[in-house]
Amino acid sequence: MAKNKKEGFQSAAGLIRYFDAEEKTTLQIDPKLVIALTIGTIIVVTILKYLYPT
């Protein structure tokens, strides 16, 4: 049983190290920008739906 606990801790430590390294090297996108782009896409699709009905 002690063996399982030890493996879980090592596995979690590896994931923490992976995500810490990833945060420093990846592109950071502001969540507000993602929401704004989503709303903009919805608006464009809705306008196109009314301009070009199927």
N, C-alpha and C positions, 0 to 999 in steps of 0.2 A: 504494500500500500504506500509506503514511503517513496518507492520508486516513481509511482504515478505523479505524486505531488512535485517531485523534483523535475520531471519532464515538463510538466505544465508551466512551472516557473521559467524554465529555460526557453520554452516556446514563446511565452508572453514577452520575455525580455528581448527576444529576437524581433518580434513584431514591433515593439516600441522603438527599437533601434532603426528598423526599416522605415517606419513612418516619420521619425525625426529626421532622417536623412532625406526623405522624399519632400518634406515641407520646405527645406532650405533650397532645393534645386528645381522645384517645379514652378510653373507659371501660376501666379496668384491672381485669381479673378474675384472681384468684389461681388458679393451676393446680390447687392442692389442692381448691378449691371445685368446679372442673369435674369432677375425678375423683370427688369425693364425690357430686355430683349424678348422675353417670353410674351409680355403684354403687347409689345410692338408686333410680333409675329401673329398673334391672335387678331389684332386690329387689321393687319394687311390681308390675312386670309378671309376675314369677314367681309371686308370691302370687295375683294375679288369675287367672293361668292355672290354678292349682289350685282356686280357688274357683268359677270359671265355666268349666269345660271345654267345648270345642266339640264 
